[in-house]
């Protein structure tokens, strides 16, 4: 499974991540000590990138689907 950066950002915000900065083609979201870079481009993101973001956020694919 993969999704667009816009939908991933929406899910991260729902679980308490806030954007702390944007640099180049990435936006950075933070909750506590965890900082997650999210690519900011149109279309679906790479599957490995998507799953890495979920892992850093402490989410499973099922958790992510429930947030949508």
Secondary structure as UniProt FT lines:
FT   HELIX           5..14
FT   TURN            15..16
FT   STRAND          18..23
FT   TURN            24..25
FT   STRAND          26..31
FT   TURN            32..33
FT   STRAND          34..39
FT   HELIX           47..57
FT   HELIX           61..67
//
